[in-house]
Amino acid sequence: MSLTALSLVSKFPSHVIRILGCNPGVMTLQGTNTYLLGTGQRRILIDSGDEETAPEYTKLLKNVLEEEKATVEHLVITHWHHDHIGGVKAVKELVKSISNSFPTVWKLPRSLEDIADEPDYHCDGCQALADDQLLEVDGAKLQVKHTPGHTTDHACLVLQQNNSLFSGDCILGETTAVFEDLSDYIKSLNKILNLNPKIIYPGHGPVVDNPIPKIKYYIEHRNKRELQIIEFLNHNRDRWLSNMDIVANLYKDTPKNLWPAAGVNVAHHLQKLLKENKVRLKNDKWQLVAIENKL
């Protein structure tokens, strides 16, 4: 299914309704996917879209809630990025206007270091989630899975009725994901693989109907990228190379407007290799340590 073919509102089996965040873009693909779960009056909503497009998004959400004769009991935020958390205030106000009560907003806590790097972060009245916590309404029982790497506070959610996974930005419907910490991200991918999900509802892009090959590809892709970085540094071992020197070589076939995001991923690979004493850093440039001793 192409991204342009995705409807603004789509219904899936197991009482899952996808509502797009009305915020398409280079990094968000067709827009942020939010999901309404359950069968009764009280429902669970996963993610809230972006603040800038909240008026369009909440109009869609209102139409769905009216059609379903439902309200939102729990709003679960997969992670702190603005395209997932930005619409919290607008969603709360919408739900208040419908049911005369606010939904409970849930999110995993961020690390102190993460908050120090991004001081403008806020979540309007969020309650702290915990790993393996359960949230339940009629027709939907969700289990929280802490999956750091994309961000420190990233959560995937397992719908226990059929072992389907809401993957946030850990796994996307198309392309691969960016991450903050490669070691954590690989651990989280392996955690998801061990869950053996039957279907993945991603934070961006179409539904993944055959998840296991996709998860394995993500893991293999990161391992392959690391080997490519090492190989490129090895071929240029007499030079000190910048991050973007490496990006320009490894991402030749990628549109240049995506190179900054690629550069973030390459930088995290290099930081991992630096921790492992496989590369050295000087004046923001990189060089491979003696390969015969370190690889």
Secondary structure as GFF3:
##gff-version 3
##sequence-region A 1 295
A	DSSP	three_ten_helix	3	5	.	.	.	ID=ss1
A	DSSP	beta_strand	9	12	.	.	.	ID=ss2
A	DSSP	beta_strand	16	20	.	.	.	ID=ss3
A	DSSP	beta_strand	33	37	.	.	.	ID=ss4
A	DSSP	beta_strand	42	46	.	.	.	ID=ss5
A	DSSP	alpha_helix	54	68	.	.	.	ID=ss6
A	DSSP	beta_strand	71	76	.	.	.	ID=ss7
A	DSSP	alpha_helix	82	85	.	.	.	ID=ss8
A	DSSP	alpha_helix	88	99	.	.	.	ID=ss9
A	DSSP	beta_strand	104	107	.	.	.	ID=ss10
A	DSSP	alpha_helix	112	117	.	.	.	ID=ss11
A	DSSP	beta_strand	126	128	.	.	.	ID=ss12
A	DSSP	beta_strand	134	137	.	.	.	ID=ss13
A	DSSP	beta_strand	140	146	.	.	.	ID=ss14
A	DSSP	beta_strand	155	159	.	.	.	ID=ss15
A	DSSP	beta_strand	164	168	.	.	.	ID=ss16
A	DSSP	alpha_helix	182	195	.	.	.	ID=ss17
A	DSSP	beta_strand	199	202	.	.	.	ID=ss18
A	DSSP	alpha_helix	211	235	.	.	.	ID=ss19
A	DSSP	alpha_helix	243	250	.	.	.	ID=ss20
A	DSSP	three_ten_helix	256	258	.	.	.	ID=ss21
A	DSSP	alpha_helix	259	275	.	.	.	ID=ss22
A	DSSP	beta_strand	279	282	.	.	.	ID=ss23
A	DSSP	beta_strand	285	288	.	.	.	ID=ss24
A	DSSP	alpha_helix	291	294	.	.	.	ID=ss25
###
